[in-house]
């Protein structure tokens, strides 16, 4: 059973800048320095576009993981979607939304996930993966705020 998590954050930069930062694989990897994350594209381009694939390698839960995602929707500077094409999840779809908010941007991360292993995977998704990934998304938002010169702010929990 898939679970959808949503994290809404405010970043003090205009949507085009935030959109571009979210598609920069080096920014993405730097936001997860605790997990030794790296990101690589086939052609070496560092900012992703529609159809591009990126392979992430990182350590989570003490295990080394590898996941490849593809950008499946791209409407700059409002929205893009990345979806796992190879990796540990049965399903991972991450929609990124960017809405103007004064001089900044309201950024919504909506991630739908499901683990393999049937009913056991459903329990693991709900009790372990969803809370872990929610924290990960908040950490990425905080990293973006740092890059744009924003003071630290806690992401608003889902309603």
SVG drawing of the C-alpha trace seen along z (x, -y; Angstrom):
<svg xmlns="http://www.w3.org/2000/svg" viewBox="-4 -40 34 50">
<polyline fill="none" stroke="black" stroke-width="0.4" points="0.0,0.0 1.6,-3.3 2.0,-6.1 2.1,-9.8 4.1,-12.3 4.1,-16.0 6.5,-18.6 5.7,-22.3 8.6,-24.8 9.2,-28.5 12.4,-29.6 13.4,-33.2 14.2,-33.1 12.0,-33.4 10.6,-30.1 13.0,-30.0 16.0,-30.0 14.5,-27.4 13.4,-25.2 16.9,-25.3 18.6,-24.5 16.3,-21.5 17.3,-20.1 21.1,-20.5 22.5,-17.1 25.4,-18.6 23.0,-20.6 21.0,-17.5 24.0,-15.4 25.4,-18.2 22.1,-18.3 22.6,-14.7 26.3,-14.9 25.5,-12.7 24.7,-9.8 27.7,-10.2 25.4,-10.7 26.7,-11.1 24.8,-11.7 25.8,-11.0 24.2,-11.5 25.0,-9.6 26.2,-12.7 27.8,-14.5 25.3,-17.4 24.7,-18.6 21.3,-20.3 18.5,-17.9 16.0,-18.4 13.0,-16.4 13.9,-12.8 17.2,-12.9 18.2,-10.1 20.3,-10.4 21.8,-7.7 22.2,-8.3 24.4,-6.3 24.1,-6.8 24.2,-5.1 20.9,-4.9 20.1,-2.6 23.8,-1.5 23.3,0.0 24.7,-1.3 21.8,-2.0 21.7,-2.8 18.7,-4.3 18.2,-5.8 15.4,-8.3 14.1,-9.9 12.6,-13.4 9.1,-12.5 7.4,-16.0 9.0,-19.4 7.2,-22.8 9.8,-25.4 9.5,-27.1 6.3,-25.6 6.7,-21.8 8.7,-18.8 8.4,-15.1 11.1,-12.4 10.3,-8.7 12.5,-5.8 13.3,-3.6 15.8,-1.3 16.2,-0.9 15.0,0.3 11.4,-0.9 8.4,0.8 7.3,-2.7 8.9,-6.2 7.3,-9.2 8.4,-12.7 6.5,-15.7 8.1,-19.1 5.8,-22.2 6.9,-25.9 4.5,-28.7 5.4,-32.4 5.0,-33.6 5.8,-37.3 9.5,-37.7 10.1,-34.0 8.7,-30.5 6.4,-28.0 7.9,-24.7 5.9,-21.5 7.5,-18.1 4.9,-15.4 6.4,-11.9 4.5,-8.7 6.4,-5.6 5.9,-1.8 8.4,0.8 8.6,4.3 7.6,7.4 3.8,7.1 2.2,6.6 5.5,6.4 6.7,3.7 3.5,1.8 4.2,1.8 7.9,0.8 6.8,-2.0 4.3,-3.5 6.4,-3.1 10.0,-3.5 10.3,-4.9 7.7,-7.6 9.0,-9.3 12.6,-8.9 11.9,-10.4 9.9,-13.3 13.0,-14.2 15.2,-13.9 12.9,-16.3 13.0,-18.8 16.8,-18.6 16.9,-19.3 14.6,-22.3 16.8,-23.7 19.9,-23.2 18.1,-25.2 17.3,-28.0 21.0,-28.1 22.0,-28.4 19.6,-31.3 20.7,-33.1 17.5,-32.5 17.6,-32.2 16.8,-28.6 13.1,-27.8 11.4,-24.5 9.3,-23.1 5.5,-23.1 4.2,-19.6 1.6,-18.2 -2.0,-19.0"/>
</svg>
